[in-house]
Amino acid sequence: MASQSSATFATSATSASRSSAFAKPRVFAPVITPFNADASVDAPRLVAFCRWLVGQGAGLALFGTNSEANSLSLTERHALLDAVLDAGLDPAQMLPGTGACALPDAIALTRHASEAGCAGALMLPPFFYKGVGDDGLFGYYADVIEAVGSARLRVLLYHIPQFTGVPITHTLIERLIAAYPDTVVGIKDSSGDWANTAAMLEKFPGFAVFPASEALLGKALPLGAAGCISATANIQPHAIASLLNATTAEERTGWEGKVATVRLAVQAQPMIPALKSIVAHYTNDAAWQRVRPPLTSMGGAQSGALLQQLETLGFAMPSIATALKTVAA
C-alpha cells in the first residue's frame, strides 16, 4: 500500500480542480468492441465506430462493461487504445476503463491512458476477492495512483456491485477524495439504485457523478450530475447529447422522453448482444453481431422483435451505415 508520505503528491499538485474536466455535462459510450470471425478484435471497425460516436456528440468510454472489456487481454486493450489514438481521435474525448484484478495490469492500463492524455481513467475495483473492505480497496487505488505518479491523471471510480460484488462505499469515496483531491474526480454509478446516486450527488458536490442510464437524467441533472456513461449511448448518442445541450425546459423534456423509451426497451434484453444486433442492422453489417465467448449473439427472432419495438418508437440511426460503409465492404 502507498505510504502516507508518498500519498501527498496529488494533494499538492498544481493541477486543475477535480471537476474541471467534466464541468459541462457529457455523455460517454462504453464502446462496443467488434470482433473478426476468428474472435480477434477488429480495430478498423472499432475506429470507424468511434469516429461516428464522436461525430454524434459522445465521448468514448472504451473498455467498459459493454465493451466486453474483461474478455479482452491487456495487450488487446493497449493496442486498441493506440489504434484509436493513431487514427487522430482526441484523447480528451476518451475515458478508457483501466481497472483490473491484477494490480500491475491496472497500473499499466492507467499509465497508458494518462500518458496518452485521456480525459480520465474509469476504474473498476479488483473484483475477484470479495469482502476485502475499504482498507484494501483504498490500498489498490492508492497504489495505482502512486505508481502512475502523474499530476495529470484523473481517476473515476466504477461502482457496479451487481457484477463485481465489490461496492464502492461513500466512506471509501471520502477517503480517496481527501488523499487525492485533484486525481480522484468522479464515479460512474451503475448500481441501478437511484437512492445511492442521489446521495452521492448530495454528499459530494463538485465530484463528477455519472449515472449509467440516460433514463435517470431528468432526475439527476438538476442535482448536478456530470452527464451519463450509458450502454445505449452506443445507439443514441446524438439524442443523449441533445438532451444534455438542451437550452429550454420544453426541449429538455422532449429529449428526456425519447431517450428513456429507447433505453428501457433495450435494457430489457441481454444488453451487449442487443446493442450489437442493433448496430449490425443499421449498418447492414452482420459482423457487428459477433460477441466473444462466453457471451452468445442474440437470436434472430429475439433481435427481430426488439428491432420492431424500436421502429415503433420511431428509433433510427440514419447516418451510421454511410459512416461505416467502407469498413463493412
Rosetta blueprint (number, residue, H / E / L):
1 M L
2 A L
3 S L
4 Q L
5 S L
6 S H
7 A H
8 T H
9 F H
10 A H
11 T H
12 S H
13 A L
14 T L
15 S L
16 A L
17 S L
18 R L
19 S L
20 S H
21 A H
22 F H
23 A L
24 K L
25 P L
26 R E
27 V E
28 F E
29 A E
30 P L
31 V L
32 I L
33 T L
34 P L
35 F E
36 N L
37 A L
38 D L
39 A L
40 S L
41 V E
42 D L
43 A H
44 P H
45 R H
46 L H
47 V H
48 A H
49 F H
50 C H
51 R H
52 W H
53 L H
54 V H
55 G H
56 Q L
57 G L
58 A L
59 G E
60 L E
61 A L
62 L L
63 F L
64 G L
65 T H
66 N H
67 S H
68 E L
69 A H
70 N H
71 S H
72 L L
73 S L
74 L H
75 T H
76 E H
77 R H
78 H H
79 A H
80 L H
81 L H
82 D H
83 A H
84 V H
85 L H
86 D H
87 A L
88 G L
89 L L
90 D L
91 P H
92 A H
93 Q H
94 M E
95 L L
96 P L
97 G E
98 T L
99 G L
100 A L
101 C L
102 A L
103 L H
104 P H
105 D H
106 A H
107 I H
108 A H
109 L H
110 T H
111 R H
112 H H
113 A H
114 S H
115 E H
116 A L
117 G L
118 C L
119 A L
120 G L
121 A E
122 L E
123 M E
124 L L
125 P L
126 P L
127 F L
128 F L
129 Y L
130 K L
131 G L
132 V L
133 G H
134 D H
135 D H
136 G H
137 L H
138 F H
139 G H
140 Y H
141 Y H
142 A H
143 D H
144 V H
145 I H
146 E H
147 A H
148 V H
149 G L
150 S L
151 A L
152 R L
153 L L
154 R L
155 V E
156 L E
157 L E
158 Y E
159 H E
160 I L
161 P H
162 Q H
163 F H
164 T H
165 G L
166 V L
167 P L
168 I L
169 T L
170 H H
171 T H
172 L H
173 I H
174 E H
175 R H
176 L H
177 I H
178 A H
179 A H
180 Y L
181 P L
182 D L
183 T L
184 V E
185 V E
186 G E
187 I E
188 K E
189 D E
190 S L
191 S L
192 G L
193 D L
194 W H
195 A H
196 N H
197 T H
198 A H
199 A H
200 M H
201 L H
202 E H
203 K H
204 F L
205 P L
206 G L
207 F L
208 A E
209 V E
210 F E
211 P E
212 A L
213 S L
214 E H
215 A H
216 L H
217 L H
218 G H
219 K H
220 A H
221 L H
222 P H
223 L H
224 G L
225 A L
226 A L
227 G E
228 C E
229 I E
230 S L
231 A H
232 T H
233 A H
234 N H
235 I L
236 Q L
237 P H
238 H H
239 A H
240 I H
241 A H
242 S H
243 L H
244 L H
245 N L
246 A L
247 T L
248 T L
249 A H
250 E H
251 E H
252 R H
253 T H
254 G H
255 W H
256 E H
257 G H
258 K H
259 V H
260 A H
261 T H
262 V H
263 R H
264 L H
265 A H
266 V H
267 Q H
268 A L
269 Q L
270 P L
271 M H
272 I H
273 P H
274 A H
275 L H
276 K H
277 S H
278 I H
279 V H
280 A H
281 H H
282 Y H
283 T H
284 N L
285 D L
286 A H
287 A H
288 W H
289 Q H
290 R L
291 V L
292 R L
293 P L
294 P L
295 L L
296 T L
297 S L
298 M L
299 G L
300 G H
301 A H
302 Q H
303 S H
304 G H
305 A H
306 L H
307 L H
308 Q H
309 Q H
310 L H
311 E H
312 T H
313 L L
314 G L
315 F L
316 A L
317 M L
318 P L
319 S L
320 I H
321 A H
322 T H
323 A H
324 L L
325 K H
326 T H
327 V H
328 A H
329 A L
